[in-house]
Amino acid sequence: ASFTISLRTVDNITVMIKLRPGVSPSCQIRVKNVTRSELKIKPGENVTFTFTCSTPEKYFIMEIQKNIDCVSGLCPFGDVHLYPPGLPRLNRTFIWDVKASTKAGLELKFSTPWLRQIEPGETCPDVVSYNINSRIDTATVNIGTFCRNGSVSRIKLLGGVIMSLHLPWDSPLTTSGFNIANRASIKRLCIIESILKGESSITLMSPNYPLGFPEDELMTWQFVIPSNMRASVFFHNYSLSNCERKEERVEYYLPGSFSNPEVFKLSDSQPANIAGSFNLSLQGCDQDAQNPGILRLLFQVVVQHPQVDENVTHLVDLSKEWNMTVTIHFEGWPSRIPLMSEPICLICKNPRTCDRVLTLVSGAVYKISFLCKDLSRLRITAEKGISCVDIRWCQRKIYSLLVPKVITQLPIRLHKFIWKLLAPDLINIEITSPSLKLQQHVPEQRCNTSYSYSIVSATPETELNVGVFCPGGSIEKIQMRNNITISLKTFGKGFLNESNHQDLKMSFVPHIKDECTFTVSPDPKAKVYLQTPNWPYGLPPYVSISWYVVVPSKQVAHLGFSKDRMGIACETGRAYVNIKEETLGAEETVRREDELLPKPRNMYHDFWLNVSNCKPVDKTQLTLQFWVTFADKQIDLGVIIAVVAGAGVLMAIGLTVCCVKKKKKKSQNPMVGVYNPNVNTQVPGKQGLFTKGRKNNESHVYAVIDDAMVYGHLLKESNGSVAPEVDVYRPFDGPIGSLPPSPPPFSFRKDIKRSPNTEEPLPLTDTDHDTYTFAHQKSGQSEDSGDTNEKNNADTSTSLLENKEQDDLVE
């Protein structure tokens, strides 16, 4: 196809067709049978040309530049047209270079749908973009790059302007979309006007962004907002230059303010909840010539409807808290930066000071409010530090690791509460959960509660991730040697209900030998899984971890490991697993890293399990998991038989005694009391069992035995007949103690005549007779105590059968 471009001299337009950068010249421009790679058509020329290829848009671009001189002549104010017509369909750029005096101002007014500023390198959706540069004398300042469909309605410039419109080859656009007007001097670099009608968001940048704002310059953004809407300003990216004189700042003219202009530093929280239109100005300074630095700013203005509860304030009383911060933030903070297009949730500590992130510190009282339609998009992260300064005081104190109610009462979900526990040298930290206990989160036993605790033990050199724990387990206590960070993290809304039952506590305790010690008291009906810290990355070198497992008295524990070996090879030292029951004489089971781990075994008493690491060779890590179950103790069959046999013997003895008593009553034969003084009736080591004194018990009363029935075989004469010797039991008149006395000797031999006054009868040898002892295993006071009192009480030193024997027997 053939193209003809005819330019009038008065239009002062130049057309340049040239190859696209980086494209090979395989397509050429032919003018009068002469091919070339570039064509320039000047004002007053008429040129006809063709392309040597069918797709010239792939190879060529076109620039159409119109120079307008507003200094020496009249400016062609009004709509700007895309001239000349009939141009080939190439990617093209229209450039309007307007020269004007700095004493006058130019205004670029854009037709709807207005413009939207974009960051350098960003592309517009329809690939149609405007680039605006201000020219003061010989200096050029890039005001910015804009796309269509935005809120920027006008830009006022001091001096000249270079306006560029970039169109793709297939764009149907036939108008420039703006006009030029003459205005009085604005006395600043530029004024950018934005009209925000409904709920919307706009992002704007300082001139030359991301390079530096011109030295000691001033510019203004005007925001036209309905009075029934609320606007908030957020600075997302800024930097400051090195000032010699003045100070870089932003100034606001706010509706209803009695102190306009309100001056803010760029580092301050910017005004929010602004009702209606306002102005924002950026002021530079005189920079250091040797090290000027860069002043730049990227900010966002968000316009919202007034919130239903914008006047509802929430009291956050942190006056009684110590060393604590509370941060209210958007979901995903700080790792995720919200998109500019996302709805804004603001937290305000006064009507004008609002931000997406608000941090409250302990020792103060705050009244906060929210500008947010959906509060579920907000989160709370709090941090509290606890340290031990005076060892004598902190070792006696127990700290409750509870989330304060001032946080749980807010209508914002708690994301995380962090306790940082700092212990001095030779003092360690103990974590307890007396009632709920803790469950370790392992693959075989996952936590399903509304919150969990992540515990990390750290030193300046190493960090040990102890594990993730949740309430409702078997771990009563964890002792750790280093500084500790405990992070409570919530899942879902259930934490509000469960927060009332927290029972986690901590205290400072004396130094322990292991890096970490767990005390485990499992539920007898549950199977408990436990694993080494730093899972799955392995224990650090030379770290020792211990578990103390409590076994109920009527239970037996079954201990097993989840794998056969430790799975590491040691470069230095040895790795060990030690198991030992907490009972006298218990043997210790020890396994090295090159040995098989113990097979499942029964543990009948509380036991210790220790894992000690070596320095493993590369790519091997010590990770160990074990489990514990419980069962009722089984009674041995031999024990059952022994018990049954013992019961039978006792029953037989009982029947025999009953029969003897019954027959004794019938016979009324003379009765003999056998009294042996040579037998110690006191059980060794059991003095404390005799709780009554002699006066108050029957330790001095001896059983009466029918000698004819029971001991007749000892009294046989030569003819085999039984002739028992009859005697009279006499009361004991000596001193009486609190322990059972040693009975005096007694003989059935006829040739020994007993005198009532005899104090030392002849002894009975073991070959002639048996001796019998009647001992009462009761505890009391020493033998010497109470002698005097009990000696004077005759009724307690006389046998119950004495009166009857004296009536029936003759001495």
Secondary structure as the mmCIF struct_conf table of DSSP 4:
data_model
#
loop_
_struct_conf.conf_type_id
_struct_conf.id
_struct_conf.beg_label_comp_id
_struct_conf.beg_label_asym_id
_struct_conf.beg_label_seq_id
_struct_conf.end_label_comp_id
_struct_conf.end_label_asym_id
_struct_conf.end_label_seq_id
STRN STRN1 SER A 2 SER A 6
TURN_TY1_P TURN_TY1_P1 THR A 9 ASN A 12
STRN STRN2 ILE A 13 LEU A 19
HELX_LH_PP_P HELX_LH_PP_P1 ARG A 20 ARG A 20
TURN_TY1_P TURN_TY1_P2 PRO A 21 GLY A 22
BEND BEND1 PRO A 25 PRO A 25
BEND BEND2 CYS A 27 CYS A 27
STRN STRN3 ILE A 29 VAL A 31
TURN_TY1_P TURN_TY1_P3 LYS A 32 ASN A 33
STRN STRN4 VAL A 34 ARG A 36
BEND BEND3 SER A 37 SER A 37
STRN STRN5 LEU A 39 ILE A 41
TURN_TY1_P TURN_TY1_P4 PRO A 43 GLY A 44
STRN STRN6 ASN A 46 PHE A 51
BEND BEND4 THR A 52 SER A 54
HELX_RH_3T_P HELX_RH_3T_P1 PRO A 56 LYS A 58
TURN_TY1_P TURN_TY1_P5 TYR A 59 TYR A 59
STRN STRN7 PHE A 60 ASP A 69
BEND BEND5 CYS A 70 GLY A 73
STRN STRN8 GLY A 78 HIS A 81
BEND BEND6 PRO A 84 GLY A 86
BEND BEND7 ARG A 89 LEU A 90
STRN STRN9 ASN A 91 LYS A 99
TURN_TY1_P TURN_TY1_P6 THR A 102 LYS A 103
STRN STRN10 ALA A 104 PHE A 110
HELX_LH_PP_P HELX_LH_PP_P2 SER A 111 SER A 111
TURN_TY1_P TURN_TY1_P7 THR A 112 PRO A 113
STRN STRN11 LEU A 115 ILE A 118
TURN_TY1_P TURN_TY1_P8 PRO A 120 GLY A 121
TURN_TY1_P TURN_TY1_P9 PRO A 125 ASP A 126
BEND BEND8 VAL A 127 VAL A 127
STRN STRN12 SER A 129 ILE A 136
TURN_TY1_P TURN_TY1_P10 ASP A 137 THR A 138
STRN STRN13 ALA A 139 ARG A 148
BEND BEND9 ASN A 149 SER A 151
STRN STRN14 VAL A 152 LEU A 158
BEND BEND10 GLY A 159 GLY A 159
STRN STRN15 GLY A 160 LEU A 167
TURN_TY1_P TURN_TY1_P11 TRP A 169 ASP A 170
STRN STRN16 THR A 175 ALA A 184
BEND BEND11 LYS A 187 LEU A 189
STRN STRN17 CYS A 190 ILE A 195
BEND BEND12 GLY A 198 GLU A 199
STRN STRN18 SER A 200 MET A 205
TURN_TY1_P TURN_TY1_P12 PRO A 207 PRO A 210
BEND BEND13 LEU A 211 LEU A 211
HELX_LH_PP_P HELX_LH_PP_P3 GLY A 212 PRO A 214
TURN_TY1_P TURN_TY1_P13 GLU A 215 ASP A 216
STRN STRN19 LEU A 218 VAL A 224
TURN_TY1_P TURN_TY1_P14 SER A 227 ASN A 228
BEND BEND14 MET A 229 MET A 229
STRN STRN20 ARG A 230 SER A 241
STRN STRN21 CYS A 243 ARG A 245
BEND BEND15 LYS A 246 LYS A 246
STRN STRN22 ARG A 249 TYR A 253
TURN_TY1_P TURN_TY1_P15 PRO A 255 GLY A 256
BEND BEND16 PHE A 258 SER A 259
HELX_LH_PP_P HELX_LH_PP_P4 ASN A 260 ASN A 260
BEND BEND17 PRO A 261 PRO A 261
STRN STRN23 GLU A 262 PHE A 264
TURN_TY1_P TURN_TY1_P16 LEU A 266 SER A 267
BEND BEND18 ASP A 268 ASP A 268
HELX_LH_PP_P HELX_LH_PP_P5 SER A 269 GLN A 270
STRN STRN24 PRO A 271 PRO A 271
BEND BEND19 ASN A 273 ASN A 273
STRN STRN25 ILE A 274 ALA A 275
BEND BEND20 GLY A 276 GLY A 276
STRN STRN26 PHE A 278 GLN A 283
STRN STRN27 ASP A 286 GLN A 287
HELX_LH_PP_P HELX_LH_PP_P6 ASP A 288 ASP A 288
BEND BEND21 ALA A 289 ASN A 291
STRN STRN28 GLY A 293 GLN A 304
HELX_LH_PP_P HELX_LH_PP_P7 HIS A 305 GLN A 307
TURN_TY1_P TURN_TY1_P17 VAL A 308 ASN A 311
STRN STRN29 HIS A 314 ASP A 317
TURN_TY1_P TURN_TY1_P18 SER A 319 LYS A 320
BEND BEND22 ASN A 323 ASN A 323
STRN STRN30 MET A 324 PHE A 330
TURN_TY1_P TURN_TY1_P19 GLU A 331 SER A 335
HELX_LH_PP_P HELX_LH_PP_P8 ARG A 336 LEU A 339
TURN_TY1_P TURN_TY1_P20 MET A 340 SER A 341
BEND BEND23 GLU A 342 GLU A 342
HELX_LH_PP_P HELX_LH_PP_P9 PRO A 343 ILE A 344
STRN STRN31 LEU A 346 ASN A 350
TURN_TY1_P TURN_TY1_P21 PRO A 351 ARG A 352
STRN STRN32 THR A 353 ASP A 355
BEND BEND24 ARG A 356 ARG A 356
STRN STRN33 LEU A 358 VAL A 361
TURN_TY1_P TURN_TY1_P22 SER A 362 GLY A 363
STRN STRN34 VAL A 365 LEU A 371
BEND BEND25 LYS A 373 LYS A 373
HELX_RH_3T_P HELX_RH_3T_P2 LEU A 375 ARG A 377
STRN STRN35 LEU A 378 SER A 387
BEND BEND26 VAL A 389 VAL A 389
HELX_RH_AL_P HELX_RH_AL_P1 ILE A 391 CYS A 394
TURN_TY1_P TURN_TY1_P23 GLN A 395 ARG A 396
STRN STRN36 ILE A 398 SER A 400
HELX_RH_AL_P HELX_RH_AL_P2 LYS A 405 THR A 408
TURN_TY1_P TURN_TY1_P24 GLN A 409 GLN A 409
BEND BEND27 LEU A 410 ILE A 412
STRN STRN37 ARG A 413 LEU A 422
TURN_TY1_P TURN_TY1_P25 ASP A 425 LEU A 426
STRN STRN38 ILE A 427 THR A 432
TURN_TY1_P TURN_TY1_P26 PRO A 434 LEU A 436
STRN STRN39 LEU A 438 GLN A 440
STRN STRN40 VAL A 442 VAL A 442
TURN_TY1_P TURN_TY1_P27 PRO A 443 GLU A 444
STRN STRN41 GLN A 445 GLN A 445
BEND BEND28 THR A 449 SER A 450
STRN STRN42 TYR A 451 ALA A 458
BEND BEND29 PRO A 460 GLU A 461
STRN STRN43 GLU A 463 PRO A 471
BEND BEND30 GLY A 472 SER A 474
STRN STRN44 ILE A 475 MET A 480
BEND BEND31 ARG A 481 ASN A 482
STRN STRN45 ASN A 483 THR A 490
BEND BEND32 GLY A 492 LYS A 493
TURN_TY1_P TURN_TY1_P28 GLY A 494 GLY A 494
HELX_RH_AL_P HELX_RH_AL_P3 PHE A 495 GLU A 498
HELX_RH_3T_P HELX_RH_3T_P3 SER A 499 HIS A 501
STRN STRN46 LYS A 505 PRO A 510
BEND BEND33 LYS A 513 GLU A 515
STRN STRN47 CYS A 516 VAL A 520
TURN_TY1_P TURN_TY1_P29 PRO A 524 LYS A 525
BEND BEND34 ALA A 526 ALA A 526
STRN STRN48 VAL A 528 GLN A 531
BEND BEND35 PRO A 533 ASN A 534
TURN_TY1_P TURN_TY1_P30 TRP A 535 TYR A 537
HELX_LH_PP_P HELX_LH_PP_P10 LEU A 539 PRO A 540
TURN_TY1_P TURN_TY1_P31 PRO A 541 TYR A 542
STRN STRN49 SER A 544 VAL A 549
TURN_TY1_P TURN_TY1_P32 SER A 553 LYS A 554
STRN STRN50 GLN A 555 PHE A 561
BEND BEND36 SER A 562 ARG A 565
STRN STRN51 CYS A 570 THR A 572
BEND BEND37 GLY A 573 GLY A 573
STRN STRN52 TYR A 576 GLU A 581
BEND BEND38 GLU A 582 THR A 583
TURN_TY1_P TURN_TY1_P33 LEU A 584 GLY A 585
HELX_LH_PP_P HELX_LH_PP_P11 ALA A 586 GLU A 587
STRN STRN53 GLU A 588 ARG A 592
TURN_TY1_P TURN_TY1_P34 GLU A 593 ASP A 594
BEND BEND39 GLU A 595 GLU A 595
HELX_LH_PP_P HELX_LH_PP_P12 LEU A 596 PRO A 600
STRN STRN54 ARG A 601 MET A 603
BEND BEND40 HIS A 605 HIS A 605
STRN STRN55 PHE A 607 SER A 612
STRN STRN56 LYS A 615 PRO A 616
HELX_LH_PP_P HELX_LH_PP_P13 VAL A 617 VAL A 617
TURN_TY1_P TURN_TY1_P35 ASP A 618 LYS A 619
STRN STRN57 GLN A 625 ASP A 632
HELX_LH_PP_P HELX_LH_PP_P14 LYS A 633 ASP A 636
HELX_RH_AL_P HELX_RH_AL_P4 LEU A 637 SER A 667
STRN STRN58 VAL A 672 VAL A 672
TURN_TY1_P TURN_TY1_P36 PRO A 677 ASN A 678
BEND BEND41 VAL A 679 VAL A 679
BEND BEND42 GLN A 682 GLN A 682
HELX_LH_PP_P HELX_LH_PP_P15 VAL A 683 VAL A 683
TURN_TY1_P TURN_TY1_P37 PRO A 684 GLY A 685
HELX_RH_3T_P HELX_RH_3T_P4 GLN A 687 LEU A 689
BEND BEND43 LYS A 692 LYS A 692
HELX_RH_3T_P HELX_RH_3T_P5 ARG A 694 ASN A 696
BEND BEND44 ASN A 697 ASN A 697
TURN_TY1_P TURN_TY1_P38 SER A 699 HIS A 700
STRN STRN59 ILE A 705 ILE A 705
HELX_RH_AL_P HELX_RH_AL_P5 ASP A 707 VAL A 710
BEND BEND45 TYR A 711 TYR A 711
HELX_RH_3T_P HELX_RH_3T_P6 GLY A 712 LEU A 714
BEND BEND46 LEU A 715 LEU A 715
STRN STRN60 LYS A 716 LYS A 716
TURN_TY1_P TURN_TY1_P39 SER A 718 ASN A 719
BEND BEND47 GLY A 720 GLY A 720
STRN STRN61 VAL A 722 VAL A 722
BEND BEND48 GLY A 734 GLY A 734
BEND BEND49 SER A 738 LEU A 739
HELX_LH_PP_P HELX_LH_PP_P16 PRO A 740 PRO A 745
TURN_TY1_P TURN_TY1_P40 LYS A 750 ASP A 751
HELX_LH_PP_P HELX_LH_PP_P17 ILE A 752 SER A 755
TURN_TY1_P TURN_TY1_P41 PRO A 756 ASN A 757
BEND BEND50 GLU A 759 GLU A 760
HELX_LH_PP_P HELX_LH_PP_P18 PRO A 761 THR A 765
TURN_TY1_P TURN_TY1_P42 ASP A 766 ASP A 768
BEND BEND51 GLN A 781 GLN A 781
TURN_TY1_P TURN_TY1_P43 GLU A 783 GLY A 786
HELX_RH_AL_P HELX_RH_AL_P6 ASP A 787 LYS A 791
TURN_TY1_P TURN_TY1_P44 ASN A 792 ASN A 792
HELX_RH_3T_P HELX_RH_3T_P7 ALA A 794 THR A 796
BEND BEND52 SER A 797 THR A 798
TURN_TY1_P TURN_TY1_P45 LEU A 800 LEU A 801
HELX_RH_AL_P HELX_RH_AL_P7 GLU A 802 ASP A 808
#
